[in-house]
Amino acid sequence: MKVLIADKLSDRAVADLKSLGAEVVFEPGLTAEKLPEAIGDGEVLIVRSTKVTAQTISRGTNLSLIIRAGAGVNTIDLLEASLRGIHVANCPGKNADAVAELAVGLMIAADRRIADGTADLRNGVWNKKLYGKANGLRGRTLSIIGMGSIGRKTAEIARAMGMETAAWSRSLTPEKAEEWDVTYCATPEEAARMADVLSVHIAAGSDTKHFIGREILESLKEGAIFINTSRGEVVDTEVLKDVIRTRGIKAALDVYENEPAGGDGAFEDRELAEMITGTHHIGASTEQASDAIADEVVNIVRAYRETGKPLNLVNHQDKSAGVINLVIRHYNRVGVLAAVLNELRSAQINIEEMENSIFSGGKAAVCTLKLDSEPSAEVLERIRQGEHIIQAGVK
Ligand code: 3PG
């Protein structure tokens, strides 16, 4: 198995991958532009923020698995990967502590104006009068939009600081909210209205582009703090600038629309930079998170090598179109299933999913096939009459 690593990954992870028997090509300096050429006959591609374009995917003639050494997969052309039957996996939750820590850090930095104060000190200016005004966070309400692992961690840290927590998330129910000790909000606007601090933790995708727009941002109280450590694209930046100007919103951001893809470059939106407290998309960039991510990358490759099934797949359909389960118990012999598949083909029945497992002793096996339509009584009978079939039926 040839593994191409096109971003930074710890020496330990590289060594672990080699000890799994993989041939590892480690090229952390590769860019999105160079990747189509570099992909060669690599079977597994491991990336962090380097973009994986449709061109890279189509040039990877041997490519079967792309691993995002992180959580967000918006840098990978998922559509192209799915069209070509290439698995895409990620490392969810592994950098949640790091991102949550930064979200809370930004909250405090925005309330105490730490960045502005530092800039003044560096210019030889002492201004306790100006920077001595802050709201303080204890007893204030932190509203969270997006209660995945990062949102939940952020709430947990905020509660330890004595903050009240409220949340809206697409799948959040009042029961879940109670379990997670947050006040349930029925809409994101309601969460924004309650917030002294609003923190965003949703994934980027075509359905979340500018999700945080005018309605949510204008629901914020005057002077509230707004934090984004998720993705720049989920916030309408022009509206954000507007509410910073008109409603005194204090924004602290780690991610930006059109931020540079690499580790360095120019930051174009100087107007925004003047208005906010900002970091450089470093939410996940701690040693603790890098180690946890690297371990998970190795786990994914190990599972793929041992079972053919990678962990944490993001581009598999949860539910296939298969509506009928055909269960076949059979003796473990060559050609038994081929004969079943032949019968289904003749009846123009499509198989959406298939799983075969063997009983102890290796004599018998059971195969479950998810079909797009029900086989007629005649087709079932022909399957049952097949050689080495013990039993066949629709469940
Ligand atoms: C993630 O999606 O895991 C984080 O945003 C980290 O992204 P990065 O690996 O590009 O720092």
Boltz pocket constraint, residues with backbone or C-beta under 6 A from the ligand:
constraints:
  - pocket:
      binder: B
      contacts: [[A, 48], [A, 49], [A, 69], [A, 70], [A, 71], [A, 72], [A, 73], [A, 95], [A, 229], [A, 230], [A, 281], [A, 282], [A, 283], [A, 284], [A, 285]]
      max_distance: 6.0
